[in-house]
Amino acid sequence: MKYTDFNFKRDGFVGHLAEPENSNGKAVIVIMGGEKSLLPGIKIAERFADFGFIGLSVSLFGAEGLPDGIDRISLEMFIPAIEYLKNKKGAKSVSLYGMSMGSVFAALIGQHIGGIDNIVMVSPSHVPFEGTLADKKTMTGKSMATWQGKDIPFVKEDFSGGEMNKYIYSKEAGRKVTKMWQASVFRIRSYERADR
C-alpha cells in the first residue's frame, strides 16, 4: 500500500491517501464527523484500499488552514480532492463515505459539486446544523458549511450540554436516547409551540 499526505496550503485540502498496489480504478473519499483527528478516517480509507479502492480521508476541521471547529467549512475544498483522484490517480469512479456529521457533507458535496457516483451515509445526521467552536458547545450563529462564500441553510440546535453522543434516559421516549436526539426533540417541540 502507498500513502500520501495532503495539506491545505499546498493541496487545498487536508487528507491522507491510502492507495492499493492493484487499484480497481475506483476511489472513495472518507469524511468523518466530529472527529478532529484524521485517524478514524485513515483507518477506513486503508480498509477500502485493502479491497482495491483508492481511499482518501479528508479532514473537515482542526488542522492547519482549516476551521478550529465545525463552523463555515467550505465545500469547495473537496473540489481539489475530487480532481486529484480523477486527474492524477485516474479514478473512473469517485464515491463519498460520510459518517455522522460527515454524512451531511457527503450529501452537500453531491448536491453542490457533483461528479460523484455513490454516496454512503453511515449514522447520518438529518440536516446541516449551526456551526460550533472547537469546544463543540459554543454555537456560532452561522452554518456549519458554506458554498461559494454563503452559508448553507441550517438548523439551530442547542449543543451547549456537550457530549451529544452520550446516552441518557428519556421519560418521553421511555428508553435511553442520545443527548443529540433529546436536543433535536426539544427544538421540534419549541417549533410546535411557536406554531400554535
C-alpha positions in Angstrom: 0.0 0.0 0.0 1.2 3.5 -0.8 0.5 6.6 1.3 0.3 10.3 0.5 -0.5 13.1 2.9 -2.1 16.4 1.8 -2.0 19.8 3.5 -4.3 22.8 2.9 -1.6 25.3 1.9 -0.2 23.1 -0.8 -3.2 21.0 -1.9 -6.3 23.0 -0.9 -7.5 20.2 1.5 -6.1 18.2 4.4 -6.1 14.5 3.9 -4.4 11.1 3.8 -4.4 8.8 0.8 -4.2 5.0 1.1 -3.5 3.6 -2.4 -3.6 -0.2 -3.1 -0.8 -1.8 -5.1 -3.5 -3.0 -7.6 -6.3 -0.4 -7.8 -9.7 -1.3 -9.3 -9.9 2.2 -10.7 -12.4 3.4 -8.1 -11.9 5.9 -5.3 -13.7 6.7 -2.1 -13.4 9.9 -0.1 -13.9 9.3 3.6 -15.5 12.2 5.6 -15.7 11.7 9.3 -18.0 13.8 11.5 -17.0 15.3 14.8 -13.6 13.7 14.8 -10.8 16.3 14.8 -8.2 13.6 14.1 -7.8 12.0 10.7 -7.0 8.7 12.4 -10.5 7.1 12.2 -10.9 8.2 8.6 -7.4 6.9 7.7 -8.3 3.5 9.1 -11.4 3.4 7.0 -9.6 4.6 3.9 -7.0 1.9 4.4 -9.7 -0.7 4.7 -11.2 0.5 1.3 -7.6 0.2 -0.1 -7.5 -3.4 1.1 -10.3 -4.1 -1.4 -8.7 -2.3 -4.3 -10.2 1.2 -3.8 -8.1 4.3 -3.6 -9.1 5.6 -0.1 -8.8 9.3 0.7 -9.6 10.5 4.2 -10.3 14.3 4.2 -10.4 16.3 7.4 -13.1 18.9 7.9 -11.6 20.9 10.8 -8.8 21.2 13.4 -5.8 21.1 11.0 -3.7 23.9 9.8 -5.6 26.0 7.3 -9.0 24.6 8.4 -11.5 26.0 10.9 -10.9 25.0 14.5 -14.5 23.7 14.9 -17.3 22.6 12.7 -18.1 26.1 11.5 -18.4 27.6 8.0 -16.5 24.7 6.4 -16.1 25.4 2.7 -17.5 22.7 0.4 -15.1 24.0 -2.3 -12.1 22.3 -0.5 -13.5 19.0 -1.8 -13.0 20.1 -5.5 -9.2 19.7 -5.5 -9.6 16.3 -3.7 -12.1 15.1 -6.4 -9.9 16.5 -9.2 -6.8 14.8 -7.7 -8.5 11.4 -7.7 -9.8 11.8 -11.2 -6.9 13.6 -12.9 -3.8 12.4 -11.1 -4.9 8.9 -10.0 -7.1 8.1 -12.9 -10.2 7.2 -10.9 -13.0 6.2 -13.1 -15.5 6.5 -10.2 -15.4 8.6 -7.1 -17.7 7.8 -4.2 -18.2 9.5 -0.8 -18.3 7.7 2.5 -19.6 10.1 5.2 -20.0 9.2 8.9 -22.2 11.1 11.3 -21.8 14.8 10.6 -19.6 13.8 7.7 -22.7 12.3 6.0 -24.2 15.8 5.8 -21.0 17.0 4.0 -21.2 14.0 1.7 -24.8 14.9 0.7 -24.0 18.6 0.3 -20.9 17.7 -1.9 -23.1 15.5 -4.1 -25.7 18.3 -4.4 -23.4 21.3 -5.0 -20.2 19.9 -6.6 -21.4 16.8 -8.4 -19.2 14.3 -10.3 -19.9 11.8 -7.5 -21.0 8.2 -8.4 -22.2 7.0 -5.0 -22.8 8.4 -1.5 -22.7 6.1 1.5 -24.1 7.7 4.7 -23.3 5.9 7.9 -25.1 7.0 11.1 -26.3 10.1 9.2 -27.4 13.4 10.6 -30.6 14.6 9.1 -29.8 18.3 8.4 -26.9 20.8 8.3 -26.6 22.3 11.8 -25.4 25.6 13.2 -21.7 25.8 13.4 -19.8 25.3 16.7 -16.5 26.4 18.0 -13.7 23.9 18.8 -15.3 23.1 22.2 -18.4 21.7 20.3 -20.6 23.5 22.7 -20.5 27.2 21.7 -22.8 27.8 18.8 -21.7 30.4 16.2 -24.9 31.6 14.7 -23.6 30.6 11.3 -23.9 27.4 9.2 -21.5 24.5 9.6 -20.9 24.6 5.8 -20.6 27.2 3.1 -20.9 27.1 -0.7 -19.5 29.9 -2.8 -18.9 32.0 0.3 -22.6 31.8 1.5 -23.9 29.8 4.5 -25.8 26.6 3.6 -29.2 26.8 5.2 -29.0 25.2 8.7 -31.0 24.2 11.7 -30.2 25.9 15.0 -29.7 23.4 17.8 -28.5 23.7 21.4 -25.4 21.6 21.8 -24.3 23.5 24.9 -24.7 20.5 27.1 -21.9 18.8 25.2 -21.3 15.1 24.7 -24.1 14.7 22.2 -23.2 11.1 21.6 -23.8 10.1 25.3 -26.9 8.2 26.2 -29.4 9.5 28.8 -32.8 8.2 29.9 -35.8 10.0 28.3 -39.1 9.7 30.1 -40.9 10.8 26.9 -39.3 8.1 24.8 -39.4 5.5 27.6 -35.8 4.5 26.8 -32.2 5.7 26.6 -31.6 8.2 23.8 -28.6 10.3 22.8 -28.3 13.8 24.0 -28.4 14.9 20.4 -31.7 13.2 20.0 -33.1 14.9 23.0 -31.8 18.3 21.9 -33.5 17.8 18.5 -36.8 16.8 20.1 -36.6 19.9 22.3 -36.1 22.1 19.2 -39.0 20.4 17.4 -41.3 20.9 20.4 -40.2 24.6 20.5 -41.3 25.0 16.9 -44.6 23.2 17.5 -45.4 25.5 20.5 -44.5 28.6 18.3 -46.9 27.4 15.6 -49.9 27.3 18.0 
